[in-house]
Amino acid sequence: MDEMTQVRDLRADVPVPDRGRLAPGRARLVGAARRGQGPLMVWGRRKLVIAAVVAAVTTVGVTASVLAEGSDSGRKVKPAASPSMSLKGLSAAELLERAADVAEHGPPVTPPRADQWIYIKTREEARGGNAKVMAPVSEEWNRYDGTETAVEQRDAEGKNPKLRTGRTNLENDGQGGEQSPREMYRFLAALPTDGKQALRTIHDTYADEGTKGAAGTQQDYAAISALLGAPLTPPDGLAGLYRALALLPGGQVVDHQVKTAAGRRVIALRYESLERKGPTNEWLLDPRTYRIVGLRMLDGDNRVVMGNSVMTTAVVDEAGQRG
C-alpha cells in the first residue's frame, strides 16, 4: 500500500467534525502563533478560542496527511519570481499603516444572513523531515451564526465525496468560549480605526484585568492574531486591527515577496517568538488588497514548520456549495 492510499484511508475515517474534534488541530498552529502560550487562550473577562481561518489545521485526517508525500513544504522561504513592489527598508509600522489605509477605503462588506455559511478552501503545508510532504487542500463550511460546521470526506480512491456536518454552539460564551463568525464580525465592526483606541478596546475585552507590561503585550498580540483570522472582516475593523498591531513591538517586513503553498506571491510580515526556541510567525498579505491570505511558522533556518494559505472563500446558502 503506498503512502497516498494510507492517507486517504485515514481521511475516510475522520469522524463528524464537531467543534471539539476540530479544535486540537487548530490549536497546534494557533497556539504556536501565541508564542508558546498553550493551545487555548482563556482570559479574565472573556474567552477567546477563535478558529482562525488562515491558521487552521482543520481535521484529524488533514493533520495526518501533511506527513505523507507531495510538494515543497519544509523548504526555505525564497523570494517570489517577480516581485511587484520594493519592500527593502520598509518597517512593520509603515507596512501596517499602508495596509490599514487600503483596507479602510476598501469595498464595504455585507454580513451574511444567520443561516448562511462561509466556505473556506485552504492549502496546508508542514515540514516532513527527510520525507516528502504533500500540500493537502482543506475545505470547510462554517455557519455564520456558529450553530453548524461541515467538511467534505472522500473514499480511499479520493472519490465519492460525502459532506459530514456537526452541530456547534459557539455564541454567547457557548462551546469552549469560541466565537462564531457573527460575533467576531460584530466586534470588528465596532472596533475603532485609530490604533491606540483599537488596542485599548481589544485589551479591555480580552486581556486579564490589570495586565501590563510584557504579559499584556503578549495577550494583546495573541488577541490580534486570532482576530486577524476572522472569516469575515469589515474594512474599518481590519484597519483598526492593523493599526493596533503596528503599536506592538517585534514586527519585521521581509524585504522580498515570498510564494505561498497555493502559489501566490505575497508580502511576509514576521513576528519573532518570545519563547527561547519558539517558531517565528509569518503573516502573509496580498500585495494589492493587503488582506491576510495565510499564516505559517518558521524555524531558525527560515523553513516552514506548519501553516496554510487561503485559496478561496465565499458566502453560500448551504454547506457543500462553493460559491
C-alpha positions in Angstrom: 0.0 0.0 0.0 1.5 3.4 -1.0 1.6 6.4 1.3 -1.2 8.2 -0.6 -3.6 5.3 -0.1 -2.7 5.3 3.6 -3.5 8.9 3.8 -6.8 8.5 2.0 -7.7 5.7 4.4 -7.0 7.9 7.3 -9.2 10.7 5.9 -12.0 8.3 5.1 -12.3 7.5 8.8 -12.4 11.1 10.0 -15.4 11.5 12.4 -18.2 14.0 12.1 -16.5 17.4 12.5 -17.9 18.6 15.8 -16.1 21.6 17.2 -14.4 19.6 19.9 -12.7 17.3 17.4 -11.7 20.2 15.2 -10.2 22.3 18.0 -7.0 20.3 18.7 -5.6 20.5 15.2 -6.4 24.2 15.0 -4.8 24.8 18.4 -1.5 23.4 17.3 -0.9 26.2 14.8 -2.8 29.0 16.6 -1.1 28.0 19.8 2.3 28.5 18.1 1.2 31.9 16.9 0.6 32.8 20.5 4.3 32.3 21.3 4.1 29.1 23.2 1.3 30.1 25.5 -0.5 26.8 25.0 -3.4 25.6 22.8 -6.2 27.7 24.3 -6.4 31.3 25.4 -8.6 31.7 28.5 -8.6 35.2 29.8 -10.3 37.0 32.6 -13.2 38.9 31.0 -14.0 36.7 28.0 -12.7 33.6 26.4 -11.1 33.9 23.0 -10.7 30.5 21.3 -11.1 31.5 17.7 -10.9 29.1 14.8 -8.5 31.3 12.8 -9.2 30.6 9.1 -5.7 31.4 7.9 -4.2 29.4 10.7 -6.3 26.3 10.9 -5.3 22.6 10.6 -8.9 21.6 10.1 -9.3 17.9 10.7 -7.5 14.8 12.1 -7.3 13.5 8.5 -5.7 16.6 7.2 -3.3 16.8 10.1 -2.2 13.2 9.2 -2.0 13.9 5.5 0.8 16.5 5.9 3.1 13.7 6.8 2.8 12.0 3.5 4.4 12.6 0.1 3.9 15.7 -2.0 5.2 19.2 -2.5 7.9 21.6 -1.4 6.8 22.3 2.1 9.7 22.3 4.6 11.6 24.4 2.1 13.5 27.5 2.9 11.4 30.6 2.2 12.5 32.1 -1.1 11.7 35.3 -3.0 8.8 35.2 -5.4 9.9 35.1 -9.1 8.8 38.7 -10.0 8.2 41.0 -7.0 5.9 43.8 -8.0 7.0 46.3 -5.3 10.1 47.1 -3.3 9.9 46.2 0.4 13.5 47.0 1.3 13.8 49.3 4.3 10.1 49.2 5.0 9.3 48.9 8.7 6.4 46.9 10.1 4.6 50.0 11.3 4.9 51.6 7.8 3.6 48.4 6.1 0.7 48.1 8.5 -0.3 51.8 8.2 -0.3 51.4 4.4 -2.3 48.2 4.8 -4.8 50.0 7.1 -5.2 52.8 4.7 -6.0 50.4 1.8 -8.3 48.3 4.0 -10.2 51.4 5.3 -11.0 52.5 1.8 -11.9 49.1 0.5 -15.3 48.0 -0.6 -18.0 47.5 2.0 -18.7 44.0 3.3 -22.3 42.9 3.7 -22.7 40.5 6.6 -24.4 37.2 5.7 -27.8 36.0 7.0 -27.6 34.0 10.2 -28.4 30.8 8.2 -25.8 31.3 5.5 -22.4 29.6 5.5 -18.8 30.7 5.0 -16.9 28.4 2.7 -13.1 28.3 3.0 -10.6 26.4 0.9 -7.0 26.4 2.0 -3.8 24.6 1.1 -1.9 23.3 4.1 1.9 23.0 4.5 4.2 21.5 7.0 7.7 20.1 7.3 8.1 16.4 6.9 11.8 15.8 7.9 13.5 13.8 5.2 10.2 12.6 3.8 8.4 14.3 1.0 5.5 16.4 2.2 2.2 16.9 0.4 0.3 20.1 0.4 -3.2 18.9 1.1 -6.3 21.0 0.2 -8.8 21.5 3.0 -12.4 22.6 2.5 -14.8 23.5 5.3 -18.0 25.3 5.8 -18.9 27.3 9.0 -22.4 28.6 9.5 -22.4 32.3 10.2 -24.4 32.0 13.5 -22.0 29.4 14.8 -24.5 26.5 15.0 -23.0 24.1 12.5 -19.8 23.2 10.7 -19.1 20.8 7.8 -16.2 19.2 5.9 -16.2 17.0 2.8 -14.8 13.5 3.0 -13.9 11.1 0.2 -13.2 7.4 0.0 -9.8 5.7 -0.3 -9.6 6.4 -4.0 -10.4 10.1 -3.5 -13.9 9.6 -5.0 -17.5 9.6 -3.7 -17.4 12.9 -1.8 -19.6 13.0 1.2 -20.4 16.0 3.3 -20.2 15.5 7.0 -21.8 18.1 9.3 -21.8 18.6 13.0 -23.8 20.8 15.4 -21.9 23.5 17.3 -22.8 26.1 20.0 -20.4 29.0 19.7 -22.3 32.1 20.6 -22.9 33.8 24.0 -19.9 32.1 25.6 -21.1 28.7 24.3 -19.0 25.7 23.4 -15.5 26.2 24.8 -16.0 30.0 24.7 -15.2 30.0 21.0 -16.7 32.9 19.0 -18.9 32.4 16.0 -18.2 34.3 12.7 -21.1 36.6 13.5 -19.8 37.5 16.9 -16.3 38.2 15.5 -17.8 40.3 12.7 -19.8 42.4 15.2 -16.8 43.0 17.4 -14.7 44.1 14.5 -17.5 46.3 13.0 -17.4 48.3 16.3 -13.6 48.4 16.6 -12.2 52.0 16.3 -10.0 52.7 13.3 -7.5 54.6 15.5 -4.7 52.3 16.6 -4.5 53.4 20.2 -8.3 53.2 20.7 -8.4 49.8 18.9 -5.7 48.4 21.0 -7.4 49.6 24.2 -10.7 48.1 23.1 -9.0 44.7 22.3 -7.1 44.8 25.6 -10.1 45.7 27.7 -12.2 42.9 26.0 -9.8 40.0 26.0 -6.9 40.6 28.4 -6.8 39.8 32.1 -7.8 42.8 34.2 -4.8 44.8 35.3 -2.4 43.0 33.0 0.5 45.3 32.0 4.0 45.1 30.6 5.3 42.1 28.7 2.4 39.9 29.7 -0.2 42.4 28.5 1.7 42.8 25.2 1.7 39.0 24.7 -2.0 38.9 25.3 -2.7 41.8 23.0 -0.7 40.2 20.2 -2.5 36.9 20.8 -5.9 38.5 20.6 -5.0 40.5 17.4 -3.6 37.3 15.9 -6.8 35.5 16.5 -9.0 38.3 15.2 -6.9 38.6 12.0 -8.1 35.1 11.3 -11.8 36.1 11.4 -13.6 34.6 8.3 -15.3 37.9 7.6 -13.7 41.2 8.4 -15.3 44.7 7.8 -12.9 47.3 6.2 -12.8 49.6 9.2 -12.3 46.7 11.6 -9.3 45.4 9.6 -7.8 48.9 9.6 -8.2 49.1 13.3 -6.5 45.7 13.8 -3.6 46.7 11.6 -3.0 50.0 13.4 -3.3 48.2 16.8 -0.7 45.6 15.7 1.6 48.4 14.5 1.8 49.6 18.1 3.2 46.3 19.3 7.0 45.6 19.1 8.7 42.8 17.2 7.4 43.1 13.6 9.8 42.8 10.6 8.9 43.0 6.9 10.7 40.5 4.7 12.5 42.6 2.0 11.1 40.5 -0.9 7.8 38.9 -1.7 7.5 35.2 -1.0 5.5 32.4 -2.5 2.7 30.6 -0.6 1.8 27.0 -0.7 -1.0 28.0 -3.0 1.5 29.6 -5.4 0.6 33.2 -4.7 3.2 35.9 -4.4 2.7 37.8 -1.1 4.2 40.2 1.4 5.5 38.5 4.5 5.4 40.2 8.0 7.3 38.3 10.7 7.0 38.3 14.4 9.7 36.6 16.4 8.6 34.2 19.2 9.2 35.4 22.7 10.0 31.9 23.7 13.7 31.0 23.6 13.3 28.5 20.8 9.8 29.2 19.6 8.9 29.5 15.9 8.6 32.8 14.0 5.1 33.8 12.9 4.9 34.9 9.3 1.7 36.6 8.3 1.1 36.6 4.5 -0.5 39.7 3.0 -1.9 40.1 -0.5 0.2 42.9 -2.1 -2.8 44.5 -3.7 -5.5 44.3 -1.1 -3.2 43.9 2.0 -5.6 41.4 3.4 -4.3 38.3 5.3 -4.1 35.3 3.0 -2.0 33.0 5.1 -0.1 32.3 8.2 2.8 30.0 8.7 5.5 29.2 11.3 9.2 29.2 10.5 12.1 27.6 12.4 15.5 29.2 13.0 16.6 28.4 9.4 13.5 30.0 7.9 12.0 26.7 6.9 8.2 26.3 7.1 7.2 24.3 10.2 3.5 24.5 9.5 0.9 26.8 8.0 -1.6 27.3 5.4 -2.7 29.7 2.6 -6.3 30.7 1.7 -7.3 29.7 -1.9 -11.0 30.6 -1.9 -13.6 32.0 0.4 -17.3 32.6 -0.3 -20.6 33.1 1.4 -23.0 30.4 0.3 -26.6 29.3 1.2 -25.8 25.7 2.1 -23.0 23.6 3.3 -21.4 21.9 0.3 -21.8 24.9 -2.0 -18.6 26.6 -3.3 -20.0 29.9 -4.5 
